[in-house]
Amino acid sequence: MNDKQMPKYRQLKQELLNKLNAGEWKASDQMPSEHDIASRFGMSRQTVRQALGELEQEGWLYRLQGKGTFVSAPSASKPPVAVKTIGMMTTYISDYIFPHIVRGAESVLRDNGYRLMLLSTDNDKAKERQNLELLLGEPLSGLIIEPTRSAQGNPNLDLYLALQVQGIPFVMINERYPELNCPCLRLDDEAGGYRAAEHLIELGHRSIAGFFKTDDLQGANRLKGFLRAYADYGLALLPESVTCYTTEESADRPYEAALAMLEREDRPTALVTYNDQLAVRLLEAARQAKLSVPDDLSIVGFDDSWLATATEVKLTTLTHPKSEMGHQAAALLMDLIENRSGDGDASFREGQSEPLPVKERGRERIFVPELIVRESTSAFRESAHGSAAP
């Protein structure tokens, strides 16, 4: 395996081993902090944590609570210890809601003696295949997987079947490929899209535009809920009111479509967006069109990410369990590995005051999103919208 194929944490582990063997850090020396190592090698702290964890398990390093990580004396070195490893493959790692999902899984795995091996597909099916080929060659206890572009089929089915043949259990998060009967933890995205549109309809809006990324099933289902709300309320939806886009188009297409809509005389009075990232982007489109949010335009996001409260206008949005999804996925996977029949420890953490409602459907655990109303939505006012009246 060349360096490009080797996971980043293993590349870093080898770099650190080289420096330990060269005497850069000697017995009893304190290692640099995770932050310092991450900066020095251009790696994420998650990657550093994985590399240091393996070196600690193999006896090269030891930790002192509250003080840090230190280099073991040669006599204290231990032979490699067999560590149970869980692979986790997500579409992204370093941005948006994904670090919360990873931390949720890591916390329960670490507490139970498992090591986390983290990989990303960058939402690319070819890279998903490369990662699966790599994972099949690893001594894994199980896998947590977010499918890549789940609305565009599964060209890597043969490798998922190979996992099953090898007896490696896996759990999917956010969505699952329809042909796979594996456990899945996901959001009721259709209910979320419906509630977003319904909220705006209840506020008196009738000209509502929707923006959805539809190469994943999350976006396709959010669109489905949006359309169903319009139908249930007996409202007519103009074809130009819905913008669908793919991952490659996400940087430009929805923004340009929104700007064109907002500059029309018969502009929409409210927007429903695929997620908070896009909602923040469309706040800028509103400013460009010299519209005030929410006085002239209401906007609803999705996922209740940190971005929802990072802007000047705090976003009305739908919740996503984030860290709890990772936590429950890890706990459920351990149940499969250890042949238990537990429910994956459904308690909630990280300051979440109440759990999201959960539905069980076959092998799916479905979280029901809740609407969080903030500053970006308000009742329709005809005087503010002129010809855009309902």
KOLVEX-811564 format. One record per residue: residue in one letter; x, y, z of N, C-alpha, C, O in turn. Coordinates in steps of 0.1 Angstrom, whole numbers, plus 2048, in hexadecimal, padded with zeros to 3 digits. Example, Ala and Ser with C-alpha at 12.3 -4.5 7.8 and 13.67 -1.06 7.14 Angstrom:
<vexpas>
A8847C784E87B7D384E8847DF84E88E7DF855/S8807EA8478897F584788180084F88680B850/
</vexpas>
This chain:
<vexpas>
M8087F480080080080080980D80081180E809/N8078167F680F8227F680982C8007FE82A805/D81083780180C84180B7FF8478087F784B811/K7FC8497FB7EF84F7F77E48467FB7D984B7FE/Q7E68397FB7DB8307FE7DA82E80D7CF82B813/M7E58308157E582F8237DD83A82A7DE845826/P7D48368337CC84083B7D684B8417E1847845/K7D18578427D98628477DE85F8557EA862858/Y7D685985E7DB85786B7E684D86C7EF84E874/R7E68438627F283A8617FE84185C80983E860/Q7FC84A85280885184D80E85985981A85A85A/L80586086180A86886C81185F87681B86287C/K80A85387981084A88381E84687F827846887/Q82084387282E83F86D83884B86E843849872/E83385786C83C86386D84086487C84C86787F/L83786288583A86489384385889884C85B8A0/L84184C89384A841896858844891862841898/N85984988586684D88086E85788987A85588C/K86686088E86C86A8978708648A587A8688AB/L86785B8AA86A8558B687784C8B587F84C8BE/N8788458AA88383C8A88908448A689B8408A9/A88E8508A089A85989D89E8618AA8A88688AA/G89785F8B589A8668C18968748C389A87B8CC/E88D8798BA8888868BB8808888C88818938CE/W87987E8CC87387E8D98788728E18778678DC/K87D8748ED88386A8F587A86590087086B903/A87E85A90687685591187385F91C87B867920/S86686092086086992A85E87792485987F92C/D86387A91885F88791285088891084987F90D/Q84B89491283D89790F83C89A9008438A18FA/M8328938FA82F8958EC8298A38EA8228A88F3/P82A8A98DE8238B58DB8148B28DC80F8A78DB/S80C8BD8DE7FE8BB8DF7F88B78D17FE8B88C7/E7EB8B28D27E58AE8C67E48BA8BC7E68B88B0/H7E18C68C17E08D28B97ED8D58B27EE8D88A6/D7F98D38BA8068D68B48098CC8A980F8D089F/I8068BF8AC80A8B58A28018B78958068B688A/A7F48BA8977EB8BD88C7F18C88837F18C7877/S7F58D388A7FB8DF8828078DB87B80A8DF870/R8108D488281D8D087C81C8C88708238C9866/F8138BE8708128B48658068B785C8048B0852/G7FF8C285F7F38C58567E88BB8567E28B884C/M7E68B58627DB8AB8647D08B086D7D28BA874/S7C58AA86D7BA8AD8767BD8A78847C589E885/R7B78AD88E7B98A889C7B489A89D7B98928A5/Q7A98978957A48898957AE87F8907B0874896/T7B58838867C087A8807CB87988A7D086D88C/V7CF8848917DA88389B7D687A8A67DE8728AB/R7C987B8AB7C48738B67C58648B37C885C8BB/Q7C18618A67C28538A27D084D8A27D38438A7/A7DA85589D7E885189C7ED8508AA7F48468AD/L7EB8598B37F08588C17EA84D8C87F08468D0/G7DD84A8C67D683F8CC7DD8328C97DE8298D2/E7E08308BC7E78238B87F58228BF7F88178C4/L7FC82D8BF80982D8C580982A8D48118238DA/E7FE82F8DA7FC82C8E87F981D8EA7FE8178F3/Q7F08188E27EC80A8E37F88018E17F97F68E7/E8018058D980D7FC8D68187FF8DF8237F98DE/G8168078E98208098F482B8148F18348158F9/W82A81B8E68348258E38318328EC83B8398EF/L8258348EF8218408F781983C903813831903/Y81784590C80E84391780885191B80E85B919/R7FC8519217F585D9257F585E9347F385593B/L7F686B9387F486E9467E88789477E9882941/Q7DE87494E7D287C94F7D588A9537DB88C95E/G7D089394B7D28A194F7E08A794B7E28B394D/K7E989F9477F78A49447FA8A39358018AB930/G7F689892F7FA8969217FF88991D7FD87F924/T80588891180A87B90C81987B90C81F885909/F81F87091182D86F91383386390B82C85A908/V84086390984785890284B84E90C850851917/S84784190984A836912859833911860835907/A85E82E91D86C82991D86D81C916863815915/P87981991087A80D90887580091086F7F790A/S87980091D8757F49258667F39278617E992A/A85F7FF9258517FF9288497FB91B83D7FA91B/S8507FA9108497F89038437EA9048487E0909/K8377E98FF82F7DD8FF82E7D88F082E7E08E7/P82C7CB8EF8297C68E181B7CC8DD8137CF8E5/P8197CC8D080C7D18CB8007CA8D18007BE8D3/V7F67D28D57EA7CC8DB7DF7CC8D17DD7D58C9/A7D87C18D07CD7BF8C67C27C98CA7BD7C88D5/V7BF7D28C27B57DC8C57AA7DA8BB7AC7D98AF/K79D7DA8C07927D98B87907E68B07907F18B6/T78E7E58A378E7F189B7807F289477B7E988E/I77B7FE89476F80288C77380B882779816884/G76F80987577181286A76581B86975981786B/M76782886675C83186475F839858769840856/M75683884E75783F84174C84883F74084483E/T74F85583E74585F83C74886782F753865829/T73E86E82A74087681E74A881820752884817/Y74A88782B75389282F75789083D750889845/I76289684176789584F7688A38567648A4861/S76E8AC84F7738B885576A8C485676E8CE85C/D75E8C38517558CE8517478CB8557438BF856/Y73F8D68577318D585972D8CC8657338CD870/I7248C286371F8BA86F7278AE8717268A787B/F7318AA86873789D86974089B87574189087A/P7488A68797508A48857488A089274C89889A/H73B8A58937338A189E72F89289D72F88C8A7/I72C88E89172987F89073587789373386D89A/V74087B88F74D87389174F8738A07528688A6/R74E87E8A775187F8B57478768BD74B8708C7/G73B8768B973186E8C07348608BF7338588C9/A73985B8B373D84D8B274984A8BA74A8408C1/E7538538B97608508BF75E84F8CE7658478D5/S7568588D47558588E375084A8E87568458F2/V7468448E27418378E774B82C8E374C8228EB/L75182D8D875B8228D47678228DD76C8188E2/R76C82E8E077882F8E87758298F677D8228FC/D76982D8FC76582890976481990A765813914/N7628138FE7608048FE76C7FD8F876B7F18F4/G7788048F77847FD8F37867FB8E478E7F38E0/Y77E8038DC77F8028CD78880E8C87888188CE/R78E80B8BD7968168B678E81A8AA7888118A3/L78E8278A678782C89B79082F88F79A836891/M78E82988479582B87878C83486E78282F86A/L79084086C78884986578C84B85679784E853/L78284B84D78484D83F77985683A76E85683F/S77C85D82F77286682877286381977C85F813/T76686481376586180576586F7FD76686E7F1/D76487A8047638877FD7578877F475788D7E9/N74D87F7F774087D7EF7438797E173D87D7D7/D74D8707DF75186B7D275085B7D37578557DB/K7488567C97468477CA75383F7C67558347CC/A75C8457BE76983E7BB77183D7C87788337CB/K7718487D07798487DC77283F7E77798387EF/E76583E7E675E8347EF7638267EC76581E7F5/R7648237DF7698167DB7778147E177A8097E6/Q78081D7DF78E81C7E478E81A7F37968117F8/N7868217FA78581F80878081280C78680C816/L77680D80677180080977B7F580677C7EB80E/E7827F67FB78D7EC7F87987ED80379D7E2807/L79B7F88087A57FA81379F7F38207A67EC826/L7927F682378C7F182F78B7E282F78D7DC839/L7897DC8237887CE8227957C78257957BB829/G7A07CE8247AD7C88287B17CB8367BC7C783A/E7A97D183E7AC7D484C7A57CA85579B7C5852/P7AB7C88617A57BF86B79B7C787279D7CA87E/L78F7C986C7857D187277A7C987A7777BE876/S7757CF88576A7C988C75D7CD8867537C5887/G75C7D988074F7DD87A7517EB87375C7F1874/L7477F086D7487FC86673B80586873080086A/I73E81286873381C86873582485B740829858/I72A82485272C829845721833842715831844/E72583F83C71B84883671C846827727848821/P71284182071283F81271584B80A71185680E/T71C8497FF7208557F67168567EB71384D7E3/R7108637EA7068667E06FC85A7DF6FA8547D4/S6F58597EA6EC84D7EB6E184D7E16DA8427DF/A6DD8587DB6D28597D16D78557C36CF8547BA/Q6E48527C16EA84F7B46EE8407B36F783D7AB/G6E88377BB6EB8297B96F78257C16FE82D7C7/N6FA8187C07058137C870F80A7BF70D7FE7BF/P7188107B87218097AF72B8007B77327F87B1/N72B8027C47357FB7CD72E7EF7D47337EB7DF/L7237EB7CF71B7E07D67247D47D87227CD7E3/D72C7D07CF7347C47D073D7C57DD73F7BA7E3/L7427D17E074A7D27EC7427D17F97477CC803/Y7367D77F872D7D580472A7C78067297C2812/L7277BF7FB7257B17FD7317AA8027307A080A/A73D7AE7FE7497A880374B7AA81274F7A1819/L7467B68177467B882673D7AE82D7417A8837/Q7327AB8277287A282D72E79482C72D78C836/V73579082173B78382074678182B747776830/Q74E78C82D75878B83775378C84675A78B84F/G74678E84774078F85474379C85C74379C868/I7457A68547487B385A73B7BB85B7367BF851/P7357BD8677287C486872A7D38657357D9869/F7207D985F7217E885D7137EE85F7097E885D/V7147FB86470880386670A80F85E71581585C/M6FF8148576FF82084F6F882B8576EF82985E/I6FD8378546F884385A6F384D84F6F984D844/N6EA8558536E486084A6DB85A83F6D085F83C/E6DF84F8396D784882F6DD83A82D6E8837833/R6D78328256DD8258216DA8228136CF82780E/Y6E281B80C6DE8167FF6D280D8006D2804808/P6C880F7F76BB8087F96BD7F97F86B57F27FE/E6C67F47F16C77E57EF6CE7DE7FB6CE7D27FB/L6D47E68046DB7E080F6D27E081C6CC7EA81F/N6D17D48226C87D382D6D07D383A6D07CB843/C6D97DE83B6E17E08476DA7EA8516D17F184C/P6DD7E985D6D87F38666DB8028626E680485C/C6D280B8646D481985F6CE82286A6C382086F/L6D682D86C6D18388756D084486C6DA848866/R6C484A86B6C38558626B885F8676B185C870/L6B786A8606AD8748646A187285B6A286D84F/D69587586068987585768A88284F68388C852/D69188284469488E83C68789283568589E833/E67F88983167288D82B66989583566489F831/A66989084166189884B6678A584E6608AF850/G6758A684D67B8B384F6788BD8436758C9846/G6788B88376758C182C6678C582C6638D1829/Y65E8BC8316508C083264E8CA83D6478D483B/R6548C98486528D28536588E08506538EA854/A6638E08486698ED84465F8F583C65C90183E/A6598EE83264F8F58296438F883163D90382F/E63E8EF8396328F28416338FE84A62A90684B/H63F8FF85064190B85963F918851639921856/L64591984564392583D635927838630932838/I62E91C83562091D83061892283C60F92A83A/E61A91D84861392285461593085760D93785D/L62193585262494485461E94C84961F958849/G61794684061094E83561794E82861295581F/H62394882762A94881A62493F811620934814/R62394380461E93A7FA6289397EE62792F7E7/S6309427EC63B9417E264893D7E96509467ED/I64A9307EA65592B7F165E9237E765991A7E0/A66B9267E767491F7DE67C9157E667F9177F2/G67F9097E06878FF7E76948FC7DF6948FC7D3/F69E8F97E76AC8F67E16B18E97E86B28E87F4/F6B38DF7DF6B68D27E56C18CB7DD6C18CB7D0/K6CB8C57E46D68BD7DE6D18AF7DD6CE8A97E7/T6CF8AA7D06C789E7CE6D08927CA6CA8887C5/D6DD8937CB6E58877C86E787E7D56ED8747D4/D6E18837E06E087A7EC6D18797F06C98827ED/L6CE86E7F66C086B7FA6BB8758046AF878805/Q6C487B80D6BF8858166B989180F6AE895812/G6C08968056BA8A17FD6AE89E7F66A48A57F5/A6AE8927EF6A288D7E869688C7F168B88F7ED/N6988877FD68D88580668889380C67C89580E/R69289C80E68E8A98136858B080867B8B780B/L6898AF7FB6818B47F06738AD7F06698B47EE/K6738A07F26668997F265D89E7FD6518A07FA/G6628A180965A8A78136558B58106498B8813/F65E8BD80A65A8CA80664F8CA7FC6458D27FD/L64F8C17F26458C07E86388BB7EE62D8C07EA/R6398B27F762D8AC7FE6268B78066198B7806/A62D8C080C6268CA81461E8D480B6138D780E/Y6248D780061D8E07F66108D97F26058DF7F1/A6118CC7EF6058C57EA5FB8C37F55EF8C57F3/D5FF8C08015F68BF80C5EE8CC8105E28CB814/Y5F48D780D5EE8E48105E78E98045E28F5804/G5E68E27F95DF8E67ED5E58F17E65DD8F97E0/L5F28F37E65F88FE7E05FF8FA7D36048EF7D2/A6009047CA6069017BD6159057BE6189107C3/L61E8FC7B962C8FF7BA6319007AB6308F77A3/L63790C7A863C90E79B6499067996519057A2/P64B90178D6578F978A66490078D66E8FA792/E66490D78A67191578D67391879B67D91D79F/S66A9147A466C9167B267590B7B967890D7C5/V6789017B26808F67B868E8F57B068E8F47A4/T6998F67B76A68F57B26AC8E87B76AF8E77C3/C6B08DF7AE6B78D37B26C58D47AD6C88D97A2/Y6CF8CF7B56DD8D07B16E48C47B66E08BD7BF/T6F08C27B16F98B77B57058BC7BD7068C87BE/T70D8B37C27188B77CA7218C17C27268CB7C8/E7248BE7B672D8C67AD7278D47AB72E8DE7A9/E71A8D57AB7138E27A97108EA7B570B8F57B4/S7148E57C170F8EB7CE7158F97D070F9017D7/A7218FB7CB7289087CD7219147C672191F7CB/D71B9117BA71691C7B270791B7AE7009257AF/R70290F7AA6F590E7A56EA9147AE6E291C7AA/P6E990F7BB6DE9147C36DF9237C66D592A7C6/Y6EB9287C86ED9377CA6E893F7BE6E19497BF/E6EC93B7B26E99427A66DA9417A36D494B79F/A6D49367A66C59347A46BE93D7AE6B49437AA/A6C293D7BA6BC9467C46BD9547C16B395C7C2/L6C89597BD6CA9677B96C196B7AE6BB9757AE/A6C09627A46B79657986A896679D6A196F799/M6A495D7A669795D7AB69496A7B368A9717B1/L69E96E7BC69C9797C569C9877BE6979917C3/E6A19877B26A29937AA6959957A16949A079B/R68C98B7A168098C79A6769947A16769957AE/E66D99A79A6629A27A16599987A865499B7B3/D65698C7A364E9827A96569787B165496C7B1/R66097D7B86699757C066296D7CB6579707CF/P6699627CF66395A7DA6649627E766D96B7E8/T65C95F7F165C9667FD66395E808666962813/A66695180566D94880E67593D80767293A7FC/L67F93880E68892E80868992281268B92481E/V68991680D68C90A81569990580E69A903802/T6A39028176B08FE8116B48F08166AF8EB820/Y6BD8EA80E6C18DC8116C88DB81F6C68D1826/N6D08E58226D78E58306DA8F38346D88FD82C/D6E08F48406E49018456EF90783D6EF91483C/Q6F88FF83770390582F6FD90D824701918821/L6F390781D6ED90E8126E591A8176E4924810/A6DE9198226D69248276DF93082A6DB93B826/V6EB92E82F6F49398316F893F8246FA94B823/R6FB93681A6FE93C80D6F39448076F694E801/L6E79408096DC9478036D895480B6D295D806/L6DD9548186DC96181F6E496C8176E0977816/E6EF9688126F797180A6F09757FD6F19817F9/A6E996B7F76E296F7EB6D79797EE6D49827E6/A6D09777F96C69817FE6CC98F7FF6C69997FB/R6D898F8066DF99C8076E29A37FA6E19AF7F8/Q6E799A7F16EA99F7E36DE9A47DC6DF9AE7D5/A6D299F7DF6C69A37D96C09AF7E16B59B37DE/K6C79B37EB6C39BE7F46B59BB7FB6AC9C37FC/L6B49AE8006A99AA8076AD9A78166B89A3818/S6A49AA81F6A69A882D6A099B83169599882D/V6A79938396A298783F6A098984E6A998D855/P69498785368898084C67D98A847673986842/D6809978486759A184467199F8366659A0833/D67A99E82C67799C81E67798D81A67098A810/L67F98582168197781C68396E82868B972831/S67C96382967E95983468694E82E68594A823/I68F94883769893D83369893283D699936849/V69692683969791A8426A391283E6A590E833/G6AC90E8486B79058456B48F784A6A88F484B/F6BE8EF84B6BC8E18506C98DC8566D48DF851/D6C88D58616D38CE8686D68D58766DD8CF87E/D6D18E18786D48E88856E38E78886E78E4893/S6EC8EA87E6FA8EA8806FF8F78876F7900889/W70C8F788971190489070F91088770F91B88C/L70E90E87970C9198706FF9208736FD92C870/A6F59198786E891E87A6E892A8846DF933883/T6F192B88D6F29368966FF93E89570294789D/A70793B88A71394288871294F88071B95787F/T70695187A70495C8716FC9678796F7965884/E6FC9738736F597E8796E697B87B6E097E885/V6E09758716D29708726D39628766D795986E/K6CD95E8826CD9518866C394987F6B794D87D/L6C693D87A6BE9358716B392D8786B6926881/T6A792E87269D9248756A291786D6A5918862/T6A190B8746A78FF86E6A18F38746998F487D/L6A48E786E69F8DA8736AB8D487A6B68D5876/T6A88CC8856B38C688D6B88B98866B28B387E/H6C58B68896CC8AA8866D38A58926D98AD899/P6D28988956D88938A26E78938A26ED8938AD/K6EE8948976FD89589770488C8A070588089C/S70A8918AB7128888B370B87C8B97108718BA/E6FE87E8BB6F68728C06F48688B66F485C8B9/M6F486C8A96F386289E70085A89E6FF84D89D/G70B86089F7188598A07198508AC71D8458AB/H7148558B771584D8C470C8418C27118368C6/Q7008428BE6F78378BD6FB82D8B26FA8218B3/A7018328A770682989D7118208A271281589F/A71A8268AA72581F8B07208148BA7248098BA/A7168198C271180F8CC7098048C570A7F88C9/L7028078BB6FB7FD8B37047F38AC7027E78AC/L70F7F88A77197F08A071F7E68AA7227DB8A8/M7237EB8B67287E38C171F7D88C57237CC8C7/D7127DB8C57087D08C87097C58BD7087BA8C1/L70A7C98B070B7BF8A67187B78A77187AB8A5/I7237BE8AA7307B78AB7307AD8B77357A28B6/E72A7B18C272A7A98CE71D7A18D071B79B8DA/N7157A08C57097988C56FF79B8D06F97928D6/R6FE7A88D36F57AC8DD6E87B18D66E87B38CA/S6DD7B38DE6D17B78D86CD7C58DE6C17C88DE/G6D77CC8E36D47D98E96CF7E48DF6CF7E18D3/D6CB7EF8E46C57F98DB6CF8048D76CB80E8D2/G6DC8028DA6E680C8D76E78188E06EC8228DC/D6E18168EC6E28218F66DD82E8F16E48368EB/A6D08308F26C983B8EC6C98488F46C28518F1/S6D28498FE6D38559066D98608FE6E185D8F5/F6D686C9016DB8788F96E68809006E688090D/R6EF8868F96FA88D8FE6FD89A8F86F589F8F0/E7088A08FC70D8AD8F67038B88F77008C08EE/G6FD8B99036F48C49066E78C49006DF8CD901/Q6E38B98F96D68B88F26CC8B58FE6CC8AA903/S6C38BF9006BB8BE90C6B08B390B6AD8AC915/E6AB8B08FF6A28A58FD6A589E8F16A98A38E7/P6A38908F16A68898E569C88B8DA69088F8DC/L6A188A8CD69888B8C268F87E8C26938738C6/P68287F8BE67A8738BD68086A8B368686E8A9/V67F85D8B66868538AD67B8488AA6738448B2/K67B84589D67283A89867B82E89368583088E/E67682289667C81689267481188666880F887/R67B80E87B67580986F67E7FE869688801862/G67B7F186C6837E68686917E886E6927E887B/R69B7E98666A97EA86C6AD7F986C6B97FC86D/E6A480286A6A781186A6A381787769881487D/R6AB82087C6A88288886A78368826B183C87E/I69B83C88269984987B69685488668C85388D/F69E85E88569D86A88E69387488769487687B/V68A87988F68088288968589088C685894898/P68889888268D8A68846828AF88A6768AD888/E6878B989267E8C38976828D189268E8D3890/L6788D989167A8E788C67F8F08976798F08A2/I68A8F789468F90189E68D90E89769391288E/V68491689D68092389768992E89D68A9308AA/R69093589469994089969594C89168994F890/E69F95488C69C96188769A96287869696C873/S69C95787169D95886268F95685C68E95784F/T68495486467795285E66D95C86666F95E872/S66496185E65996986564D96885C64D963851/A64196D86163596D85A63597584D63C97F84D/F62E97084362E97783662798483961C98583F/R62D98F83362699C8336259A182562F9A381E/E6199A38206179A781261E9B480F6239B6804/S61E9BE8186249CB8166339C98136399D280C/A63A9BF8196489BD81764B9B780A6579B7805/H6419B08046449A77F863E9AC7EC6409A77E1/G6359B67ED62F9BC7E16289B17D861F9AB7DD/S62C9B07CC6259A77C36279987C662198F7C0/A62F9957D06319877D46279827DE6299787E4/A61C98A7DF6129867E960C9787E560B9747DA/P6079717F06019647ED5F49657E65ED95B7E3/
</vexpas>
